[in-house]
């Protein structure tokens, strides 16, 4: 995590692993915002880890939550007004990909 933040954000994060895990969201960036969630509604950490998708972000190898898990998280967030546009886009993408 620390290496990825250094590569993506261009700064040395000032938190311990315990501080990160005890929090909720770590975010940074400007127009291209990165959010790292240590706790999410609608899915278990084990489920997200099992169904994760490999990829890269700004040249750094990383893992992302699957499309189905992202949809489940958004549905369970309780922030309907804020997340509804994201849900629509994610569902359209899932239909397009045939998942």
Secondary structure, DSSP 8 states (H G I E B T S, - for coil): -HHHHHHHHSS-----HHHHHHSSEEEE-SSS-EEEES--SSS-HHHHHHT-EEEEETTEEEEE--HHHHHHHHHHSS-HHHHHHHHHHHHHHHHHHT-
